[in-house]
Amino acid sequence: MNIDLITKEDLKEFKTSLIAELKEILKPELKEHKKWLRSAEVREILHISPGTLQNLRINGTLAFTKVGSIFYYALSDIQSLLHKGGKGGR
């Protein structure tokens, strides 16, 4: 039986690689979108659940504008969040 050990450095390298690939995949998609996005669009782009999106709003990670009962997010903020994620940010 062969056992492979995964180190923290291996996981960090995997994370960096995965984020870079996701950015490359999402890059064309983000350019085609409009300036403001609704919650469902943001969740689809970031591949997150409604609860995670709510946590990003609550903790101030992602700015939003609420009109009536609809949340809107600036495309530039989504791109910034993706960029920050690749630099080791949250």
Distance bins in CASP14 RR format, pairs under 12 A and 6 or more apart:
PFRMAT RR
TARGET T0000
AUTHOR 0000-0000-0000
RMODE 2
METHOD distances of the structure
MODEL  1
4 10 0 0 0 0 1 0 0 0 0 0 0
5 11 0 0 0 0 0 1 0 0 0 0 0
6 12 0 0 0 0 0 1 0 0 0 0 0
6 13 0 0 0 0 0 1 0 0 0 0 0
6 14 0 0 0 0 1 0 0 0 0 0 0
7 13 0 0 0 0 1 0 0 0 0 0 0
7 14 0 0 0 0 0 1 0 0 0 0 0
8 14 0 0 0 0 0 1 0 0 0 0 0
8 15 0 0 0 0 0 1 0 0 0 0 0
9 15 0 0 0 0 0 1 0 0 0 0 0
9 16 0 0 0 0 0 1 0 0 0 0 0
10 16 0 0 0 0 0 1 0 0 0 0 0
10 17 0 0 0 0 0 1 0 0 0 0 0
11 17 0 0 0 0 0 1 0 0 0 0 0
11 18 0 0 0 0 0 1 0 0 0 0 0
12 18 0 0 0 0 0 1 0 0 0 0 0
12 19 0 0 0 0 0 1 0 0 0 0 0
12 86 0 0 0 0 0 1 0 0 0 0 0
12 88 0 0 0 0 1 0 0 0 0 0 0
13 19 0 0 0 0 0 1 0 0 0 0 0
13 20 0 0 0 0 0 1 0 0 0 0 0
14 20 0 0 0 0 0 1 0 0 0 0 0
14 21 0 0 0 0 0 1 0 0 0 0 0
15 21 0 0 0 0 0 1 0 0 0 0 0
15 22 0 0 0 0 0 1 0 0 0 0 0
15 85 0 0 0 0 1 0 0 0 0 0 0
15 86 0 0 0 0 1 0 0 0 0 0 0
15 87 0 0 0 0 0 1 0 0 0 0 0
15 88 0 0 0 0 1 0 0 0 0 0 0
15 89 0 0 0 0 0 1 0 0 0 0 0
16 22 0 0 0 0 0 1 0 0 0 0 0
16 23 0 0 0 0 0 1 0 0 0 0 0
16 85 0 0 0 0 1 0 0 0 0 0 0
16 86 1 0 0 1 0 0 0 0 0 0 0
16 87 0 0 0 0 1 0 0 0 0 0 0
16 88 0 0 0 0 1 0 0 0 0 0 0
16 89 0 0 0 0 0 1 0 0 0 0 0
17 23 0 0 0 0 0 1 0 0 0 0 0
17 24 0 0 0 0 0 1 0 0 0 0 0
17 86 0 0 0 0 0 1 0 0 0 0 0
18 24 0 0 0 0 0 1 0 0 0 0 0
18 25 0 0 0 0 0 1 0 0 0 0 0
18 47 0 0 0 0 0 1 0 0 0 0 0
18 85 0 0 0 0 0 1 0 0 0 0 0
18 86 0 0 0 0 1 0 0 0 0 0 0
19 25 0 0 0 0 0 1 0 0 0 0 0
19 26 0 0 0 0 0 1 0 0 0 0 0
19 46 0 0 0 0 0 1 0 0 0 0 0
19 81 0 0 0 0 0 1 0 0 0 0 0
19 82 1 0 0 1 0 0 0 0 0 0 0
19 83 0 0 0 0 1 0 0 0 0 0 0
19 84 0 0 0 0 0 1 0 0 0 0 0
19 85 1 0 0 1 0 0 0 0 0 0 0
19 86 1 0 1 0 0 0 0 0 0 0 0
19 87 0 0 0 0 1 0 0 0 0 0 0
19 88 0 0 0 0 1 0 0 0 0 0 0
19 89 0 0 0 0 0 1 0 0 0 0 0
20 26 0 0 0 0 0 1 0 0 0 0 0
20 27 0 0 0 0 0 1 0 0 0 0 0
20 82 0 0 0 0 0 1 0 0 0 0 0
20 83 0 0 0 0 0 1 0 0 0 0 0
20 85 0 0 0 0 0 1 0 0 0 0 0
20 86 1 0 0 1 0 0 0 0 0 0 0
20 87 0 0 0 0 0 1 0 0 0 0 0
21 27 0 0 0 0 0 1 0 0 0 0 0
21 82 0 0 0 0 0 1 0 0 0 0 0
21 86 0 0 0 0 0 1 0 0 0 0 0
22 29 0 0 0 0 0 1 0 0 0 0 0
22 30 0 0 0 0 0 1 0 0 0 0 0
22 45 0 0 0 0 1 0 0 0 0 0 0
22 46 0 0 0 0 1 0 0 0 0 0 0
22 47 0 0 0 0 1 0 0 0 0 0 0
22 81 0 0 0 0 0 1 0 0 0 0 0
22 82 1 0 0 1 0 0 0 0 0 0 0
22 83 0 0 0 0 0 1 0 0 0 0 0
22 85 0 0 0 0 1 0 0 0 0 0 0
22 86 0 0 0 0 1 0 0 0 0 0 0
23 29 0 0 0 0 0 1 0 0 0 0 0
23 30 0 0 0 0 1 0 0 0 0 0 0
23 45 0 0 0 0 0 1 0 0 0 0 0
23 46 0 0 0 0 0 1 0 0 0 0 0
23 78 0 0 0 0 0 1 0 0 0 0 0
23 79 0 0 0 0 1 0 0 0 0 0 0
23 81 0 0 0 0 0 1 0 0 0 0 0
23 82 1 0 1 0 0 0 0 0 0 0 0
23 83 1 0 0 1 0 0 0 0 0 0 0
23 84 0 0 0 0 0 1 0 0 0 0 0
23 85 0 0 0 0 1 0 0 0 0 0 0
23 86 1 0 0 1 0 0 0 0 0 0 0
23 87 0 0 0 0 0 1 0 0 0 0 0
24 30 0 0 0 0 0 1 0 0 0 0 0
24 82 0 0 0 0 0 1 0 0 0 0 0
25 45 0 0 0 0 0 1 0 0 0 0 0
25 47 0 0 0 0 0 1 0 0 0 0 0
25 82 0 0 0 0 0 1 0 0 0 0 0
26 32 0 0 0 0 0 1 0 0 0 0 0
26 33 0 0 0 0 0 1 0 0 0 0 0
26 41 0 0 0 0 0 1 0 0 0 0 0
26 42 0 0 0 0 0 1 0 0 0 0 0
26 44 0 0 0 0 0 1 0 0 0 0 0
26 45 1 0 0 1 0 0 0 0 0 0 0
26 46 0 0 0 0 1 0 0 0 0 0 0
26 47 0 0 0 0 1 0 0 0 0 0 0
26 75 0 0 0 0 0 1 0 0 0 0 0
26 78 0 0 0 0 1 0 0 0 0 0 0
26 79 0 0 0 0 1 0 0 0 0 0 0
26 81 0 0 0 0 0 1 0 0 0 0 0
26 82 1 0 0 1 0 0 0 0 0 0 0
26 83 0 0 0 0 0 1 0 0 0 0 0
27 33 0 0 0 0 0 1 0 0 0 0 0
27 45 0 0 0 0 0 1 0 0 0 0 0
27 79 0 0 0 0 1 0 0 0 0 0 0
27 82 0 0 0 0 1 0 0 0 0 0 0
27 83 0 0 0 0 0 1 0 0 0 0 0
28 45 0 0 0 0 0 1 0 0 0 0 0
29 37 0 0 0 0 0 1 0 0 0 0 0
29 41 0 0 0 0 0 1 0 0 0 0 0
29 44 0 0 0 0 1 0 0 0 0 0 0
29 45 1 0 0 1 0 0 0 0 0 0 0
29 46 0 0 0 0 0 1 0 0 0 0 0
29 47 0 0 0 0 0 1 0 0 0 0 0
29 75 0 0 0 0 0 1 0 0 0 0 0
29 78 0 0 0 0 0 1 0 0 0 0 0
29 79 0 0 0 0 0 1 0 0 0 0 0
29 82 0 0 0 0 0 1 0 0 0 0 0
30 37 0 0 0 0 1 0 0 0 0 0 0
30 41 0 0 0 0 0 1 0 0 0 0 0
30 42 0 0 0 0 0 1 0 0 0 0 0
30 44 0 0 0 0 0 1 0 0 0 0 0
30 45 1 0 0 1 0 0 0 0 0 0 0
30 46 0 0 0 0 0 1 0 0 0 0 0
30 74 0 0 0 0 0 1 0 0 0 0 0
30 75 1 0 0 1 0 0 0 0 0 0 0
30 76 0 0 0 0 1 0 0 0 0 0 0
30 77 0 0 0 0 0 1 0 0 0 0 0
30 78 1 0 0 1 0 0 0 0 0 0 0
30 79 1 0 0 1 0 0 0 0 0 0 0
30 80 0 0 0 0 0 1 0 0 0 0 0
30 81 0 0 0 0 0 1 0 0 0 0 0
30 82 0 0 0 0 1 0 0 0 0 0 0
30 83 0 0 0 0 0 1 0 0 0 0 0
31 45 0 0 0 0 0 1 0 0 0 0 0
31 75 0 0 0 0 1 0 0 0 0 0 0
31 78 0 0 0 0 0 1 0 0 0 0 0
31 79 0 0 0 0 1 0 0 0 0 0 0
32 41 0 0 0 0 0 1 0 0 0 0 0
32 45 0 0 0 0 0 1 0 0 0 0 0
32 75 0 0 0 0 0 1 0 0 0 0 0
33 41 1 0 0 1 0 0 0 0 0 0 0
33 42 0 0 0 0 1 0 0 0 0 0 0
33 44 0 0 0 0 0 1 0 0 0 0 0
33 45 1 0 0 1 0 0 0 0 0 0 0
33 73 0 0 0 0 0 1 0 0 0 0 0
33 74 0 0 0 0 0 1 0 0 0 0 0
33 75 1 0 1 0 0 0 0 0 0 0 0
33 76 0 0 0 0 0 1 0 0 0 0 0
33 78 0 0 0 0 1 0 0 0 0 0 0
33 79 0 0 0 0 1 0 0 0 0 0 0
34 41 0 0 0 0 1 0 0 0 0 0 0
34 72 0 0 0 0 0 1 0 0 0 0 0
34 73 0 0 0 0 0 1 0 0 0 0 0
34 74 0 0 0 0 0 1 0 0 0 0 0
34 75 1 0 0 1 0 0 0 0 0 0 0
34 76 0 0 0 0 0 1 0 0 0 0 0
34 78 0 0 0 0 0 1 0 0 0 0 0
35 41 0 0 0 0 0 1 0 0 0 0 0
35 65 0 0 0 0 0 1 0 0 0 0 0
35 72 0 0 0 0 1 0 0 0 0 0 0
35 73 0 0 0 0 0 1 0 0 0 0 0
35 74 1 0 0 1 0 0 0 0 0 0 0
35 75 1 0 1 0 0 0 0 0 0 0 0
35 76 0 0 0 0 1 0 0 0 0 0 0
35 77 0 0 0 0 0 1 0 0 0 0 0
35 78 0 0 0 0 0 1 0 0 0 0 0
35 79 0 0 0 0 0 1 0 0 0 0 0
36 42 0 0 0 0 0 1 0 0 0 0 0
36 63 0 0 0 0 0 1 0 0 0 0 0
36 64 0 0 0 0 1 0 0 0 0 0 0
36 65 1 0 0 1 0 0 0 0 0 0 0
36 66 0 0 0 0 0 1 0 0 0 0 0
36 67 0 0 0 0 1 0 0 0 0 0 0
36 70 0 0 0 0 0 1 0 0 0 0 0
36 71 0 0 0 0 0 1 0 0 0 0 0
36 72 1 0 1 0 0 0 0 0 0 0 0
36 73 1 0 0 1 0 0 0 0 0 0 0
36 74 1 0 0 1 0 0 0 0 0 0 0
36 75 1 0 0 1 0 0 0 0 0 0 0
36 76 0 0 0 0 0 1 0 0 0 0 0
36 77 0 0 0 0 1 0 0 0 0 0 0
36 78 0 0 0 0 0 1 0 0 0 0 0
37 43 0 0 0 0 1 0 0 0 0 0 0
37 44 0 0 0 0 1 0 0 0 0 0 0
37 45 1 0 0 1 0 0 0 0 0 0 0
37 46 0 0 0 0 0 1 0 0 0 0 0
37 53 0 0 0 0 0 1 0 0 0 0 0
37 62 0 0 0 0 0 1 0 0 0 0 0
37 64 0 0 0 0 1 0 0 0 0 0 0
37 65 0 0 0 0 0 1 0 0 0 0 0
37 70 0 0 0 0 0 1 0 0 0 0 0
37 71 0 0 0 0 1 0 0 0 0 0 0
37 72 1 0 0 1 0 0 0 0 0 0 0
37 73 1 0 1 0 0 0 0 0 0 0 0
37 74 1 0 0 1 0 0 0 0 0 0 0
37 75 1 0 0 1 0 0 0 0 0 0 0
37 76 0 0 0 0 0 1 0 0 0 0 0
37 77 0 0 0 0 1 0 0 0 0 0 0
37 78 1 0 0 1 0 0 0 0 0 0 0
37 79 0 0 0 0 0 1 0 0 0 0 0
37 81 0 0 0 0 0 1 0 0 0 0 0
38 44 0 0 0 0 1 0 0 0 0 0 0
38 45 0 0 0 0 0 1 0 0 0 0 0
38 53 0 0 0 0 0 1 0 0 0 0 0
38 64 0 0 0 0 0 1 0 0 0 0 0
38 65 0 0 0 0 0 1 0 0 0 0 0
38 66 0 0 0 0 0 1 0 0 0 0 0
38 67 0 0 0 0 0 1 0 0 0 0 0
38 69 0 0 0 0 0 1 0 0 0 0 0
38 70 1 0 0 1 0 0 0 0 0 0 0
38 71 1 0 0 1 0 0 0 0 0 0 0
38 72 1 0 0 1 0 0 0 0 0 0 0
38 73 1 0 0 1 0 0 0 0 0 0 0
38 74 0 0 0 0 0 1 0 0 0 0 0
38 75 0 0 0 0 0 1 0 0 0 0 0
38 78 0 0 0 0 0 1 0 0 0 0 0
39 45 0 0 0 0 0 1 0 0 0 0 0
39 46 0 0 0 0 0 1 0 0 0 0 0
39 48 0 0 0 0 0 1 0 0 0 0 0
39 49 0 0 0 0 0 1 0 0 0 0 0
39 50 1 0 0 1 0 0 0 0 0 0 0
39 51 0 0 0 0 0 1 0 0 0 0 0
39 52 0 0 0 0 0 1 0 0 0 0 0
39 53 1 0 0 1 0 0 0 0 0 0 0
39 54 0 0 0 0 1 0 0 0 0 0 0
39 56 0 0 0 0 0 1 0 0 0 0 0
39 57 0 0 0 0 1 0 0 0 0 0 0
39 62 0 0 0 0 0 1 0 0 0 0 0
39 64 0 0 0 0 1 0 0 0 0 0 0
39 65 0 0 0 0 0 1 0 0 0 0 0
39 66 0 0 0 0 0 1 0 0 0 0 0
39 69 0 0 0 0 0 1 0 0 0 0 0
39 70 1 0 0 1 0 0 0 0 0 0 0
39 71 1 0 1 0 0 0 0 0 0 0 0
39 72 0 0 0 0 1 0 0 0 0 0 0
39 73 1 0 0 1 0 0 0 0 0 0 0
39 78 0 0 0 0 0 1 0 0 0 0 0
40 46 0 0 0 0 0 1 0 0 0 0 0
40 48 0 0 0 0 0 1 0 0 0 0 0
40 49 0 0 0 0 0 1 0 0 0 0 0
40 50 0 0 0 0 1 0 0 0 0 0 0
40 53 0 0 0 0 1 0 0 0 0 0 0
40 70 0 0 0 0 0 1 0 0 0 0 0
40 71 0 0 0 0 1 0 0 0 0 0 0
40 72 0 0 0 0 0 1 0 0 0 0 0
40 73 0 0 0 0 0 1 0 0 0 0 0
41 48 0 0 0 0 0 1 0 0 0 0 0
41 53 0 0 0 0 0 1 0 0 0 0 0
41 70 0 0 0 0 0 1 0 0 0 0 0
41 71 0 0 0 0 0 1 0 0 0 0 0
41 72 0 0 0 0 1 0 0 0 0 0 0
41 73 0 0 0 0 1 0 0 0 0 0 0
41 74 0 0 0 0 0 1 0 0 0 0 0
41 75 0 0 0 0 1 0 0 0 0 0 0
41 78 0 0 0 0 1 0 0 0 0 0 0
42 48 1 0 0 1 0 0 0 0 0 0 0
42 49 0 0 0 0 0 1 0 0 0 0 0
42 50 0 0 0 0 0 1 0 0 0 0 0
42 51 0 0 0 0 0 1 0 0 0 0 0
42 52 0 0 0 0 0 1 0 0 0 0 0
42 53 1 0 0 1 0 0 0 0 0 0 0
42 54 0 0 0 0 0 1 0 0 0 0 0
42 56 0 0 0 0 1 0 0 0 0 0 0
42 57 0 0 0 0 0 1 0 0 0 0 0
42 61 0 0 0 0 0 1 0 0 0 0 0
42 62 1 0 0 1 0 0 0 0 0 0 0
42 63 0 0 0 0 0 1 0 0 0 0 0
42 64 0 0 0 0 1 0 0 0 0 0 0
42 71 0 0 0 0 1 0 0 0 0 0 0
42 72 0 0 0 0 1 0 0 0 0 0 0
42 73 1 0 1 0 0 0 0 0 0 0 0
42 74 0 0 0 0 0 1 0 0 0 0 0
42 75 0 0 0 0 1 0 0 0 0 0 0
42 77 0 0 0 0 1 0 0 0 0 0 0
42 78 1 0 0 1 0 0 0 0 0 0 0
42 79 0 0 0 0 0 1 0 0 0 0 0
42 81 0 0 0 0 1 0 0 0 0 0 0
42 82 0 0 0 0 0 1 0 0 0 0 0
43 49 1 0 0 1 0 0 0 0 0 0 0
43 50 1 0 0 1 0 0 0 0 0 0 0
43 51 0 0 0 0 1 0 0 0 0 0 0
43 52 1 0 0 1 0 0 0 0 0 0 0
43 53 1 0 1 0 0 0 0 0 0 0 0
43 54 0 0 0 0 0 1 0 0 0 0 0
43 56 0 0 0 0 0 1 0 0 0 0 0
43 57 0 0 0 0 0 1 0 0 0 0 0
43 62 0 0 0 0 0 1 0 0 0 0 0
43 71 0 0 0 0 0 1 0 0 0 0 0
43 73 0 0 0 0 0 1 0 0 0 0 0
43 78 0 0 0 0 0 1 0 0 0 0 0
44 50 0 0 0 0 0 1 0 0 0 0 0
44 53 0 0 0 0 0 1 0 0 0 0 0
44 78 0 0 0 0 0 1 0 0 0 0 0
45 53 0 0 0 0 0 1 0 0 0 0 0
45 62 0 0 0 0 0 1 0 0 0 0 0
45 73 0 0 0 0 1 0 0 0 0 0 0
45 75 0 0 0 0 1 0 0 0 0 0 0
45 77 0 0 0 0 0 1 0 0 0 0 0
45 78 1 0 0 1 0 0 0 0 0 0 0
45 79 0 0 0 0 1 0 0 0 0 0 0
45 81 0 0 0 0 1 0 0 0 0 0 0
45 82 0 0 0 0 1 0 0 0 0 0 0
46 52 0 0 0 0 1 0 0 0 0 0 0
46 53 1 0 0 1 0 0 0 0 0 0 0
46 55 0 0 0 0 0 1 0 0 0 0 0
46 56 0 0 0 0 1 0 0 0 0 0 0
46 61 0 0 0 0 0 1 0 0 0 0 0
46 62 0 0 0 0 1 0 0 0 0 0 0
46 73 0 0 0 0 1 0 0 0 0 0 0
46 77 0 0 0 0 0 1 0 0 0 0 0
46 78 1 0 0 1 0 0 0 0 0 0 0
46 79 0 0 0 0 0 1 0 0 0 0 0
46 81 1 0 0 1 0 0 0 0 0 0 0
46 82 1 0 0 1 0 0 0 0 0 0 0
46 85 0 0 0 0 0 1 0 0 0 0 0
47 53 0 0 0 0 0 1 0 0 0 0 0
47 82 0 0 0 0 0 1 0 0 0 0 0
48 54 0 0 0 0 1 0 0 0 0 0 0
48 55 0 0 0 0 1 0 0 0 0 0 0
48 56 1 0 0 1 0 0 0 0 0 0 0
48 57 0 0 0 0 0 1 0 0 0 0 0
48 61 0 0 0 0 0 1 0 0 0 0 0
48 62 0 0 0 0 0 1 0 0 0 0 0
48 78 0 0 0 0 0 1 0 0 0 0 0
48 81 0 0 0 0 0 1 0 0 0 0 0
48 82 0 0 0 0 0 1 0 0 0 0 0
49 55 0 0 0 0 1 0 0 0 0 0 0
49 56 0 0 0 0 0 1 0 0 0 0 0
50 56 0 0 0 0 0 1 0 0 0 0 0
50 57 0 0 0 0 0 1 0 0 0 0 0
50 71 0 0 0 0 0 1 0 0 0 0 0
51 57 0 0 0 0 1 0 0 0 0 0 0
51 58 0 0 0 0 1 0 0 0 0 0 0
51 59 0 0 0 0 0 1 0 0 0 0 0
52 58 0 0 0 0 0 1 0 0 0 0 0
52 59 0 0 0 0 0 1 0 0 0 0 0
52 61 0 0 0 0 0 1 0 0 0 0 0
52 62 0 0 0 0 0 1 0 0 0 0 0
52 81 0 0 0 0 0 1 0 0 0 0 0
53 59 0 0 0 0 0 1 0 0 0 0 0
53 60 0 0 0 0 0 1 0 0 0 0 0
53 61 0 0 0 0 0 1 0 0 0 0 0
53 62 1 0 0 1 0 0 0 0 0 0 0
53 64 0 0 0 0 1 0 0 0 0 0 0
53 71 0 0 0 0 1 0 0 0 0 0 0
53 73 0 0 0 0 1 0 0 0 0 0 0
53 78 0 0 0 0 0 1 0 0 0 0 0
53 81 0 0 0 0 0 1 0 0 0 0 0
54 60 0 0 0 0 0 1 0 0 0 0 0
54 61 0 0 0 0 0 1 0 0 0 0 0
54 62 0 0 0 0 1 0 0 0 0 0 0
54 64 0 0 0 0 0 1 0 0 0 0 0
54 71 0 0 0 0 1 0 0 0 0 0 0
55 61 1 0 0 1 0 0 0 0 0 0 0
55 62 0 0 0 0 1 0 0 0 0 0 0
55 90 0 0 0 0 0 1 0 0 0 0 0
56 62 1 0 1 0 0 0 0 0 0 0 0
56 63 0 0 0 0 1 0 0 0 0 0 0
56 64 0 0 0 0 1 0 0 0 0 0 0
56 71 0 0 0 0 0 1 0 0 0 0 0
56 73 0 0 0 0 1 0 0 0 0 0 0
56 77 0 0 0 0 1 0 0 0 0 0 0
56 78 0 0 0 0 0 1 0 0 0 0 0
56 81 1 0 0 1 0 0 0 0 0 0 0
56 84 0 0 0 0 0 1 0 0 0 0 0
56 90 0 0 0 0 1 0 0 0 0 0 0
57 63 0 0 0 0 1 0 0 0 0 0 0
57 64 1 0 1 0 0 0 0 0 0 0 0
57 65 0 0 0 0 0 1 0 0 0 0 0
57 66 0 0 0 0 1 0 0 0 0 0 0
57 71 1 0 0 1 0 0 0 0 0 0 0
57 72 0 0 0 0 0 1 0 0 0 0 0
57 73 0 0 0 0 1 0 0 0 0 0 0
57 77 0 0 0 0 0 1 0 0 0 0 0
57 81 0 0 0 0 0 1 0 0 0 0 0
58 64 0 0 0 0 0 1 0 0 0 0 0
58 71 0 0 0 0 0 1 0 0 0 0 0
59 90 0 0 0 0 1 0 0 0 0 0 0
60 73 0 0 0 0 0 1 0 0 0 0 0
60 77 0 0 0 0 0 1 0 0 0 0 0
60 81 0 0 0 0 0 1 0 0 0 0 0
60 90 0 0 0 0 0 1 0 0 0 0 0
61 73 0 0 0 0 0 1 0 0 0 0 0
61 77 0 0 0 0 1 0 0 0 0 0 0
61 78 0 0 0 0 0 1 0 0 0 0 0
61 80 0 0 0 0 0 1 0 0 0 0 0
61 81 1 0 0 1 0 0 0 0 0 0 0
61 84 0 0 0 0 1 0 0 0 0 0 0
61 85 0 0 0 0 0 1 0 0 0 0 0
61 89 0 0 0 0 1 0 0 0 0 0 0
61 90 1 0 0 1 0 0 0 0 0 0 0
62 71 0 0 0 0 1 0 0 0 0 0 0
62 72 0 0 0 0 0 1 0 0 0 0 0
62 73 1 0 0 1 0 0 0 0 0 0 0
62 74 0 0 0 0 1 0 0 0 0 0 0
62 75 0 0 0 0 0 1 0 0 0 0 0
62 76 0 0 0 0 0 1 0 0 0 0 0
62 77 1 0 0 1 0 0 0 0 0 0 0
62 78 1 0 0 1 0 0 0 0 0 0 0
62 79 0 0 0 0 0 1 0 0 0 0 0
62 80 0 0 0 0 1 0 0 0 0 0 0
62 81 1 0 0 1 0 0 0 0 0 0 0
62 82 0 0 0 0 0 1 0 0 0 0 0
62 84 0 0 0 0 0 1 0 0 0 0 0
62 90 0 0 0 0 0 1 0 0 0 0 0
63 71 0 0 0 0 0 1 0 0 0 0 0
63 72 0 0 0 0 1 0 0 0 0 0 0
63 73 1 0 0 1 0 0 0 0 0 0 0
63 74 1 0 0 1 0 0 0 0 0 0 0
63 75 0 0 0 0 0 1 0 0 0 0 0
63 76 0 0 0 0 1 0 0 0 0 0 0
63 77 1 0 1 0 0 0 0 0 0 0 0
63 78 0 0 0 0 0 1 0 0 0 0 0
63 80 0 0 0 0 1 0 0 0 0 0 0
63 81 0 0 0 0 1 0 0 0 0 0 0
64 70 0 0 0 0 0 1 0 0 0 0 0
64 71 1 0 1 0 0 0 0 0 0 0 0
64 72 1 0 0 1 0 0 0 0 0 0 0
64 73 1 0 1 0 0 0 0 0 0 0 0
64 74 0 0 0 0 1 0 0 0 0 0 0
64 77 0 0 0 0 1 0 0 0 0 0 0
64 78 0 0 0 0 0 1 0 0 0 0 0
64 81 0 0 0 0 0 1 0 0 0 0 0
65 71 1 0 0 1 0 0 0 0 0 0 0
65 72 1 0 1 0 0 0 0 0 0 0 0
65 73 1 0 0 1 0 0 0 0 0 0 0
65 74 1 0 0 1 0 0 0 0 0 0 0
65 77 0 0 0 0 0 1 0 0 0 0 0
66 72 1 0 0 1 0 0 0 0 0 0 0
66 73 0 0 0 0 0 1 0 0 0 0 0
67 73 0 0 0 0 0 1 0 0 0 0 0
71 77 0 0 0 0 0 1 0 0 0 0 0
72 78 0 0 0 0 0 1 0 0 0 0 0
73 79 0 0 0 0 0 1 0 0 0 0 0
73 80 0 0 0 0 0 1 0 0 0 0 0
73 81 0 0 0 0 1 0 0 0 0 0 0
74 80 0 0 0 0 1 0 0 0 0 0 0
74 81 0 0 0 0 0 1 0 0 0 0 0
75 81 0 0 0 0 0 1 0 0 0 0 0
75 82 0 0 0 0 0 1 0 0 0 0 0
76 82 0 0 0 0 0 1 0 0 0 0 0
76 83 0 0 0 0 0 1 0 0 0 0 0
77 83 0 0 0 0 0 1 0 0 0 0 0
77 84 0 0 0 0 0 1 0 0 0 0 0
78 84 0 0 0 0 0 1 0 0 0 0 0
78 85 0 0 0 0 0 1 0 0 0 0 0
79 85 0 0 0 0 0 1 0 0 0 0 0
79 86 0 0 0 0 0 1 0 0 0 0 0
80 86 0 0 0 0 0 1 0 0 0 0 0
80 87 0 0 0 0 0 1 0 0 0 0 0
80 89 0 0 0 0 0 1 0 0 0 0 0
81 87 0 0 0 0 0 1 0 0 0 0 0
81 88 0 0 0 0 0 1 0 0 0 0 0
81 89 0 0 0 0 1 0 0 0 0 0 0
81 90 0 0 0 0 1 0 0 0 0 0 0
82 88 0 0 0 0 0 1 0 0 0 0 0
82 89 0 0 0 0 0 1 0 0 0 0 0
83 89 0 0 0 0 1 0 0 0 0 0 0
84 90 1 0 0 1 0 0 0 0 0 0 0
END
